[in-house]
Amino acid sequence: MSETVILTRGLRKEFSGRRGTHVAVDDLDLAVPAGGVHGFLGPNGSGKTTTIRMLLGLAAPTSGSMALFGEPVPQRLPEVMDRVGAVVESPKFAPNFTGRQNLRLLAASVGRSTSDVDEALEKVGLGQRSDDRYRAYSLGMKQRLAIAATLLKKPRLLILDEPTNGLDPAGIREIRDLVKDLGASGVTVLLSSHILAEVQQVCDSVTIIGHGRLLASGRVQELVAATGAYRIVVERPEDATRALEEAGLTAAADGDALVVQTDRPGSEISRVLGEAGVWLDELTPLRADLESVFLDLTEGDRMGAMPSGEDYR
Ligand SMILES: Nc1ncnc2c1ncn2[C@@H]1O[C@H](COP(=O)(O)OP(=O)(O)OP(=O)(O)O)[C@@H](O)[C@H]1O
């Protein structure tokens, strides 16, 4: 069985304010397996940052337990922190120094070499821009430098909290490609986001939360399992519709194709049509995408979390 890199059990965080107690994280069981990219998804205010802050010892849980690499945290954080890199808040870099100079300073303070710096800059693809001043960097370049800084210690777990926030589409694509490469290189990446399209393209597995509670967790392929519908293309749609209806199946026209809603296997459709002498050109199972799964699961949470009229993305 693969190692569980992040594990929480019954994790809870309450904030007390003038208006009483607010539960930001509620009985959360999180399990992130080693290797690949794990999406940590939820609408704004659902408790992602609070969970990450607790894992990193930046906030104290109200109750529950947490472990990183099997070691209880925060108790044993000092022992595991050299295996963990995190970009949670925007890191402070010197604006008049170049990206490379900033990283060299950092490397010197943590006992890393200039070749470690070069390697990290190479990995995040800053290339020649490494020698430009930090203040001239775009938001995406700043984000990549922040990731390069965490790579200096060659972490086995990388925690990125909404790394594409505020980036333009090109910047989002760059970070997405980088995260994908890092996951493929053997680093376990926890990627928090509320942008579904982005996560679906990079993540191997996901945890979806709403109002601090676990809503779903698993491999992306499993979460977006077949919806019980097939799209078929046949030469004689009228004959196909009739044959399917006689077999108790309904088919609705969808452009040149037909959509058949059924929980029966696709082979059944092909048998019914074959027996009626209608041959299939195409039969495709229709799948929900992660976005529809997410929207279904978090519908109530989004309504609670967002002021009316605001786009939660
Ligand atoms: N220090 C704090 N004091 C009081 N309430 C807080 C504090 N930090 C977070 N919260 C509240 O806890 C809830 C969860 O916030 P959190 O930032 O963890 O959500 P998130 O899922 O990371 O959201 P986003 O996607 O907007 O970053 C929110 O209702 C937030 O207002």
Ligand as a Chemical Component Dictionary entry (heavy atoms), coordinates in Angstrom:
data_LIG
# 
_chem_comp.id                   LIG 
_chem_comp.type                 NON-POLYMER 
_chem_comp.pdbx_formal_charge   0 
_chem_comp.three_letter_code    LIG 
# 
loop_
_chem_comp_atom.comp_id 
_chem_comp_atom.atom_id 
_chem_comp_atom.alt_atom_id 
_chem_comp_atom.type_symbol 
_chem_comp_atom.charge 
_chem_comp_atom.model_Cartn_x 
_chem_comp_atom.model_Cartn_y 
_chem_comp_atom.model_Cartn_z 
_chem_comp_atom.pdbx_ordinal 
LIG N1  N1  N 0 -8.158  34.252 11.424 1  
LIG C1  C1  C 0 -9.460  34.079 11.199 2  
LIG N2  N2  N 0 -10.387 34.586 12.030 3  
LIG C2  C2  C 0 -11.706 34.399 11.829 4  
LIG N3  N3  N 0 -12.217 33.704 10.793 5  
LIG C3  C3  C 0 -11.352 33.179 9.917  6  
LIG C4  C4  C 0 -9.924  33.334 10.064 7  
LIG N4  N4  N 0 -9.318  32.691 9.040  8  
LIG C5  C5  C 0 -10.302 32.166 8.269  9  
LIG N5  N5  N 0 -11.519 32.454 8.803  10 
LIG C6  C6  C 0 -12.823 32.037 8.263  11 
LIG O1  O1  O 0 -12.812 30.622 8.108  12 
LIG C7  C7  C 0 -13.484 30.240 6.925  13 
LIG C8  C8  C 0 -12.548 29.427 6.045  14 
LIG O2  O2  O 0 -11.576 30.306 5.494  15 
LIG P1  P1  P 0 -10.364 29.787 4.589  16 
LIG O3  O3  O 0 -9.523  30.969 4.271  17 
LIG O4  O4  O 0 -9.728  28.627 5.234  18 
LIG O5  O5  O 0 -11.141 29.295 3.300  19 
LIG P2  P2  P 0 -10.574 28.933 1.851  20 
LIG O6  O6  O 0 -11.306 27.697 1.434  21 
LIG O7  O7  O 0 -9.109  28.898 1.865  22 
LIG O8  O8  O 0 -11.089 30.134 0.985  23 
LIG P3  P3  P 0 -10.429 30.894 -0.281 24 
LIG O9  O9  O 0 -10.649 29.988 -1.472 25 
LIG O10 O10 O 0 -11.251 32.131 -0.359 26 
LIG O11 O11 O 0 -8.990  31.141 0.033  27 
LIG C9  C9  C 0 -13.988 31.514 6.270  28 
LIG O12 O12 O 0 -15.320 31.717 6.651  29 
LIG C10 C10 C 0 -13.082 32.571 6.870  30 
LIG O13 O13 O 0 -13.737 33.818 6.922  31 
# 
loop_
_chem_comp_bond.comp_id 
_chem_comp_bond.atom_id_1 
_chem_comp_bond.atom_id_2 
_chem_comp_bond.value_order 
_chem_comp_bond.pdbx_ordinal 
LIG N1  C1  SING 1  
LIG C1  N2  SING 2  
LIG C1  C4  DOUB 3  
LIG N2  C2  DOUB 4  
LIG C2  N3  SING 5  
LIG N3  C3  DOUB 6  
LIG C3  C4  SING 7  
LIG C3  N5  SING 8  
LIG C4  N4  SING 9  
LIG N4  C5  DOUB 10 
LIG C5  N5  SING 11 
LIG N5  C6  SING 12 
LIG C6  O1  SING 13 
LIG C6  C10 SING 14 
LIG O1  C7  SING 15 
LIG C7  C8  SING 16 
LIG C7  C9  SING 17 
LIG C8  O2  SING 18 
LIG O2  P1  SING 19 
LIG P1  O3  DOUB 20 
LIG P1  O4  SING 21 
LIG P1  O5  SING 22 
LIG O5  P2  SING 23 
LIG P2  O6  DOUB 24 
LIG P2  O7  SING 25 
LIG P2  O8  SING 26 
LIG O8  P3  SING 27 
LIG P3  O9  DOUB 28 
LIG P3  O10 SING 29 
LIG P3  O11 SING 30 
LIG C9  O12 SING 31 
LIG C9  C10 SING 32 
LIG C10 O13 SING 33 
# 
